[in-house]
Amino acid sequence: MKHMAEIRNDNGISTLYVDGQPFQAFAGEVHNSAAYDPERMEIEIWEKMEQSNLNTLIVPVYWETLEPEEGKFDFTLVDALIKQADKYKKKLILLWFGLWKNAESASLLYERMAEAVSVVSGFLSVRRTGRGYVSDIMKTYSRPDNPLLIPEVRKDAVTASYALYAFLHFHALCYAPFGVEDLWADQPSDLSAEVIDALKLDPLSFNLSGTKETLGEVYRLLEEIRPLYLKYRGTEHMKCFLKQSDGEQGCYLKFKNYDIEIQYLPRTDGAPAAAGVVFELDENTFLIIGMMCRRVDFLTKEAGTFHVGKWVCEQRQNGDEKIVSVLYNMPGCFRIETFKY
């Protein structure tokens, strides 16, 4: 039986349900004109989505293609997109625009959508605030009574950090880097230095080194830990962290019996920012998932990953590998047991 998609309030957390199950859109948004040619869409986008583990694609559709002549409607393009999404078993979000985008019709659309869902565009926010942090924008728009949806965000490697934080800390319904097909292209489209300066964009946000791999692994891990996330979200047993400014050195996460210190690694070009989550599995056992961070001193330590919601130990570490736990550019997982006194 088919279920209509809906947003439910689960213990105070707005949750999108698709086909009767909780769903988060690990998405990407294509460039403004990408959908004009369905055949090109199939080759350059749909066939390559698995490289970054996307489960959803956001595609703009313009009225000029739907009603090329007054009173004459052509749904060929929309039908093709729906068939492609079904073929590749992905979800499709259509952005409907009257005639054009990035002008009055787009603004009107976003205003109407905002009545039901908070829409945050990190890409636009960076344009407005110069080198502002996407996390600041997420915090500004996140409200207990309104779900968070984030389209058109930056697509450099740090976007993987923001995605992890958006889904696990703010319980976002959707996160979608803009122009996502650039991640898989041999020659990504670039904006000139003059345009970047005129729009007050952060030039680092156009360095795509490592994004495909890092974002893809974040999306994969988020899917695999879904049962754990649904079990612990909204409780004191799950705490997230994110390096939100260059000056931050780390943080302390307070649990029942322990304060866990997370030390942030310095960010370099083409690398994500320090970000992650700590799950308290019992009073002495913790799971750390993240990147660009480290933690020291444990009784036992396992390196591994998640598969179908279950922990898979790949290595039980000892010696100096046990003393210091470091997560670098690629998101990783450690299951640790603390000292008992």
C-alpha positions in Angstrom: 0.0 0.0 0.0 1.3 3.4 -1.0 1.6 6.1 1.7 1.5 9.8 1.0 4.7 11.6 2.1 4.1 13.6 5.3 5.8 15.4 8.1 5.1 14.0 11.6 6.1 15.2 15.0 8.0 12.3 16.7 8.6 13.3 20.3 9.2 16.9 19.4 11.2 16.2 16.3 9.8 17.0 12.9 10.3 13.9 10.8 9.6 13.3 7.1 7.9 10.0 6.3 8.1 8.5 2.8 6.4 5.2 2.1 5.5 5.0 5.8 9.1 5.2 7.0 11.3 8.0 8.4 13.3 9.5 5.5 16.0 12.1 5.3 16.9 13.4 1.8 20.7 13.0 1.3 20.4 15.1 -1.8 22.0 17.2 -4.4 20.6 20.0 -6.5 21.5 20.3 -10.2 22.4 23.4 -12.1 19.6 25.7 -13.2 19.5 24.4 -16.9 20.6 20.8 -16.4 17.1 19.3 -16.9 16.4 20.7 -20.4 17.9 17.6 -21.9 16.7 14.3 -20.3 19.2 12.2 -22.3 22.1 14.3 -21.0 20.6 14.2 -17.5 20.7 10.4 -17.6 24.3 10.1 -18.7 25.8 13.0 -16.7 23.8 12.9 -13.5 21.5 9.9 -12.9 24.1 7.3 -13.8 26.7 8.9 -11.6 24.6 9.6 -8.4 25.8 6.4 -6.7 29.3 7.9 -6.6 28.2 10.2 -3.8 25.4 7.9 -2.3 22.7 10.4 -3.0 19.1 9.2 -2.4 17.4 12.3 -3.7 17.9 14.8 -6.6 16.5 18.3 -6.7 15.7 19.5 -10.2 14.3 22.9 -11.4 11.5 22.8 -13.9 10.4 26.0 -15.7 7.0 27.0 -16.9 8.3 27.9 -20.3 9.0 24.2 -20.9 5.6 23.1 -19.4 3.5 25.6 -21.4 5.6 26.7 -24.4 2.4 28.2 -25.9 -0.4 29.7 -24.0 -3.0 27.0 -23.3 -0.8 24.2 -24.7 0.9 22.0 -22.1 3.8 19.7 -22.6 4.7 17.3 -19.7 7.4 15.4 -21.7 10.2 16.7 -19.6 8.5 16.2 -16.2 7.4 12.7 -17.2 11.0 11.9 -18.3 12.4 13.0 -15.0 9.9 10.9 -13.0 10.7 7.8 -15.1 14.4 8.3 -14.6 14.0 8.7 -10.8 12.0 5.5 -10.8 14.6 3.7 -12.9 17.4 4.6 -10.6 15.3 4.1 -7.4 15.9 7.7 -6.3 13.6 10.3 -4.9 12.9 13.4 -7.0 12.1 16.9 -5.7 10.9 19.3 -8.4 11.4 23.0 -8.0 8.7 24.8 -9.9 9.4 28.3 -11.2 7.0 30.6 -13.1 9.3 31.9 -15.7 12.8 32.3 -14.3 14.9 31.6 -11.2 16.9 33.9 -8.9 14.4 36.7 -9.3 10.8 37.6 -8.3 9.2 34.2 -9.2 11.8 32.3 -7.1 11.4 34.6 -4.2 7.6 34.2 -4.3 8.1 30.4 -4.4 10.4 30.3 -1.4 8.0 32.6 0.6 5.1 30.2 -0.1 7.2 27.1 0.8 8.4 28.8 4.0 4.8 28.8 5.3 5.1 25.0 5.7 8.8 24.3 5.8 11.9 26.5 6.7 13.9 26.8 3.6 17.6 27.7 4.1 19.9 28.3 1.2 23.5 28.1 2.5 24.7 29.1 -1.0 22.6 32.3 -0.9 23.5 32.9 2.7 27.2 32.9 1.9 26.5 35.4 -0.8 24.7 37.7 1.7 27.2 37.4 4.5 30.5 37.1 2.7 32.4 34.4 4.4 29.7 33.5 6.9 29.3 30.0 8.3 26.5 27.8 7.1 26.1 26.5 10.6 25.1 30.0 11.8 22.4 30.1 9.2 21.2 26.6 10.2 21.0 27.7 13.8 19.1 30.9 12.9 16.4 29.0 10.9 16.1 25.9 13.1 13.0 26.0 15.3 11.2 23.3 17.3 8.0 24.1 15.5 9.3 24.1 12.0 11.3 21.5 10.1 14.6 22.4 8.4 15.2 21.9 4.7 18.6 23.1 3.2 18.9 23.4 -0.6 21.6 25.2 -2.6 24.4 24.9 -0.1 28.1 25.1 -1.0 29.8 22.0 -2.4 33.5 22.1 -1.3 34.7 19.4 1.1 33.4 21.3 4.2 29.9 20.7 3.0 30.3 17.1 4.2 30.8 18.4 7.7 27.7 20.7 7.5 25.7 17.8 6.1 26.6 15.5 9.0 25.8 18.3 11.5 22.5 19.3 9.8 21.1 15.8 9.8 22.2 14.7 13.3 22.1 17.9 15.3 19.3 19.8 13.6 17.4 16.8 12.3 17.2 18.3 8.8 14.7 16.9 6.3 17.0 17.5 3.4 20.5 18.8 2.6 21.5 19.5 -1.0 24.8 21.0 -2.4 24.1 23.1 -5.5 25.4 22.1 -8.9 26.1 18.6 -7.5 26.9 17.2 -11.0 30.1 19.2 -10.9 31.4 16.6 -8.4 31.4 13.9 -11.1 32.4 16.1 -14.1 35.8 15.9 -15.7 35.9 19.7 -16.0 33.6 21.3 -13.4 32.0 24.6 -14.3 33.8 27.5 -12.7 32.8 31.0 -11.9 35.3 33.7 -12.7 37.2 35.5 -9.9 35.3 38.7 -10.8 31.9 37.0 -10.4 33.0 35.4 -7.1 34.1 38.8 -5.8 31.0 40.6 -7.0 28.7 38.2 -5.3 30.8 38.2 -2.1 31.3 34.4 -2.3 33.9 32.4 -0.4 36.4 31.3 -3.1 37.2 28.2 -1.1 33.6 27.0 -1.6 34.5 26.3 -5.3 37.4 24.0 -4.5 35.8 20.6 -5.1 38.8 18.5 -4.1 37.7 15.6 -2.1 34.0 16.5 -1.9 32.7 13.6 -3.9 34.4 11.0 -1.7 33.9 12.8 1.6 30.2 13.7 1.1 29.5 10.3 -0.3 30.9 8.6 2.8 28.9 10.9 5.1 25.7 10.1 3.2 26.6 6.3 3.3 27.2 6.4 7.1 24.1 8.4 7.7 22.0 5.7 6.0 23.8 2.9 7.8 23.4 4.4 11.3 19.7 5.4 10.8 18.4 2.9 13.4 20.9 4.2 15.9 20.0 7.8 15.1 16.3 7.2 15.4 16.8 5.4 18.7 19.0 8.1 20.4 18.0 11.4 18.8 16.5 13.9 21.2 18.2 12.2 24.2 21.2 12.9 26.3 22.9 9.8 24.9 23.7 11.5 21.5 25.7 14.7 21.1 27.1 16.3 18.0 30.1 18.6 17.4 31.3 20.9 14.6 34.2 23.3 14.3 32.3 26.5 13.5 35.2 29.0 13.3 38.9 28.9 12.6 39.8 29.7 16.2 38.0 26.8 17.8 40.4 24.1 19.2 37.8 21.5 20.4 34.9 20.9 22.7 33.8 18.9 25.8 30.7 16.6 25.5 29.1 15.9 28.8 27.6 12.4 29.4 26.3 10.7 32.6 29.7 9.6 34.0 32.2 11.2 31.6 33.1 14.4 29.9 34.6 13.5 26.5 37.1 15.9 25.1 37.2 16.2 21.3 40.2 18.0 19.8 39.8 19.6 16.4 42.4 19.1 13.7 43.2 22.3 11.7 41.4 22.5 8.4 43.3 22.6 5.1 42.2 23.3 1.5 40.3 20.4 0.1 39.5 19.0 3.5 36.3 19.0 5.6 36.0 20.8 9.0 36.0 18.8 12.2 32.5 17.4 12.8 30.9 14.3 14.2 28.6 12.7 16.7 29.1 10.6 19.9 26.6 8.0 21.0 26.6 6.8 24.6 25.8 3.1 24.1 26.0 2.4 27.9 27.7 4.0 30.9 31.2 3.1 29.7 30.9 2.4 26.0 30.8 5.1 23.3 30.6 5.3 19.5 32.4 8.2 17.8 31.6 9.0 14.2 33.3 11.9 12.5 36.2 13.5 10.7 39.2 15.9 11.4 39.3 15.2 15.1 41.0 13.1 17.8 40.5 11.7 21.3 42.9 10.0 23.7 43.1 7.3 26.4 40.7 4.4 26.3 40.6 0.9 27.9 39.7 -0.8 24.6 39.2 0.6 21.1 37.8 -0.9 17.9 38.0 0.7 14.4 35.2 -0.2 12.1 32.0 0.8 10.3 28.3 0.3 10.2 26.3 -2.0 7.9 22.5 -2.2 7.9 22.5 -0.5 11.3 25.0 -2.8 13.0 28.5 -2.2 14.2 31.2 -4.1 12.2 34.6 -4.3 13.9 37.4 -4.1 11.3 40.3 -3.9 13.7 40.8 -4.1 17.5 43.6 -1.5 18.1 46.4 -1.6 20.7 49.6 0.3 21.6 49.9 3.8 20.3 46.9 3.2 17.9 44.8 2.8 21.0 46.2 5.7 22.9 45.3 8.3 20.3 42.2 8.1 18.1 42.5 10.3 15.0 39.8 10.7 12.3 41.1 12.5 9.2 39.5 13.7 6.0 37.3 10.7 5.4 34.6 10.1 8.0 35.3 7.1 10.2 34.0 5.3 13.3 35.5 4.2 16.6 33.8 2.1 19.3 35.5 2.7 22.6 35.3 1.5 26.2 36.5 4.0 28.8 38.6 3.2 31.9 36.7 2.0 34.9 37.8 3.0 38.4 
